[in-house]
Amino acid sequence: MKYKIALLFLFAVALFIVIYLIFIMENKADLLLINGKIYTLDNSQPIAEALAIKEGYIIAVGNSSELKDRYNAEKIIDLKGSVVIPGLIDAHAHMFGFGQMLNSLMLAGITSANEIAEKVKEKSKTIPAGEWIYGRGWDQTLWSDKKFPTKNLLDKAAPSNPVILGRIDGHAIWVNSKTLEMAGITSATIDPPGGKIIRDNSGNPTGVFIDKATELVEKIVPPPADAEVEHCILLAADECIKAGLTEVHDMGLNSQTIRVYKKLADEQKLSIRIYGAVDAPSQTWNEFSERGPLLNYGNGMLTIRAVKMYADGALGSRGAALVENYSDDPGNRGLTLLDDSTMEAVTRQAIKKNFQVCTHAIGDRANHVVLNMYEKILGTENKKDYRFRIEHAQVLLPEDISRFKKLNVLPSMQPIHSTSDMDWAEARLGTDRVKGAYAWKSLINSGSIIPAGSDFPNDIMQPLWGFYAAVTRMDQDGKPEGGWHTEECMSREEALKSYTTWAAYAAFKEKEKGTIEAGKYADLTILSQDIMTIPANKILNTEIIMTLIGGKIVYELSF
């Protein structure tokens, strides 16, 4: 009898221990954030002050005292009133190009061609003759004469080195005579389809190449080694997390960049989530279109499930395809980079393998053509959730604005472009046509959502600057006073959604991120100020206090 009682007692003790351990484990958290102001973007609980994180996911959202009582946390961070928002997402960027720019001559914002030539000259003094000089970011619209530069300045600066300098938009290059000689380019060289060689009155190349013409030079540029690509990606990722970004939609990847991304993910060195789009048409696309998407690789850090095409060029270099001539360049309607049949073939190939289609279109003619192509395919395919995207959707015909929602096509736009371009956009487009440019509010009012990005390094990699541009249509100096075409401003809630909820949806990730609620990734951006309520001009000096990805603090401001 005593033996049975002892066994029952031991069983009861064991059961109590198991129940206690289960209770403890269920109420254990890796991290608690308390005493903050949390914009969840979850309609059931829009504002909270605390959240609990476990194994990379949010497990609870509520008030501080409740969560402190409920969870036994390994670490508690008192936010002391700081603002928490869902992790910021840049829905259109180029990571390797950004890293390359950081690793070469930085030319963004320079206001004269002569100053750029001086930078090239100084660089040439530090390297052997024959070694390449790279740079990125020149923009002739910032110069007093607004004209494209010529090779002559670079010839004087670096006569013994090949020089290749990318324009800020990535759609034009400026080179010297040494580079032209190495590429075998002369007055007899023909403009390729979708490209333009800028020439002097005698037909000689001046040193500037636009869109597809850049390939005449780029084919002789030594390709980067994997180690260089890795270095550039890590440089870019480090800057991104400092700016509060938790994910980047990287547009136009090749097999080398994807290989490097996988290596970094395998080694747990990839500090930011990547949603990748493969460049097409290309050999890389041929390979991926056979094998299918790469989903949630490296514990959710890398997904390759989109394809990127180019319908036209850029507005700044007058390569965007317009219905009517450029107002400041009669006879020029821009460049189309892919024919309709090629775009349709790639799109049909993509949807058979469950790839999302993202097509670059800036001019109104290019946007119209792409919408027509999407509409044609949607009319012949089974109705699935394709989420076709148009990247930039920068200049639209009035009748095309409502078609985005009608076709469920996502206008993936970059708010910072409006304030970068506003000083010259009206000259390119004229007073009537410019009303259909950067038309965020018109698209939103028609029912569309706008995933927002920056297109870095083609523009500034600062999501809070993009947020500011979205709600003010003013530059960092507060100009023009009152804003530029402010009828197209977003509300602050719309702007926040565009960098979080809507960007997550654009990558089929709305169930995983984009809002702060239980069950989603603990991807968070913590701010020094409340960007939803402070005066607009103070948004620009708001600091990123902390960036968390999968519950891990990947960046923390040093005080």
MOUR-V620751 format. One record per helix or strand of 3 or more residues. SS is the DSSP state (@ for helix, = for strand). FROM is the first residue (numbers start at 1). TO is the last residue. If there is no record, write none. Layout:
# MOUR-V620751
{{SS & FROM & TO} {SS & FROM & TO}}
This chain:
# MOUR-V620751
{{@ & 2 & 26} {= & 28 & 34} {= & 37 & 39} {= & 50 & 54} {= & 57 & 62} {@ & 64 & 70} {= & 72 & 78} {= & 83 & 86} {= & 88 & 93} {@ & 95 & 102} {@ & 113 & 124} {= & 133 & 138} {@ & 140 & 142} {@ & 151 & 157} {= & 163 & 167} {= & 172 & 175} {@ & 177 & 183} {= & 195 & 199} {= & 205 & 211} {@ & 212 & 218} {@ & 226 & 242} {= & 245 & 253} {@ & 255 & 266} {= & 273 & 279} {@ & 283 & 291} {= & 294 & 296} {@ & 297 & 300} {= & 302 & 310} {@ & 340 & 352} {= & 356 & 361} {@ & 364 & 378} {= & 389 & 392} {@ & 398 & 407} {= & 410 & 413} {@ & 415 & 436} {@ & 440 & 445} {@ & 463 & 472} {@ & 486 & 488} {@ & 492 & 498} {@ & 501 & 506} {= & 524 & 527} {@ & 536 & 541} {= & 544 & 549} {= & 552 & 556}}
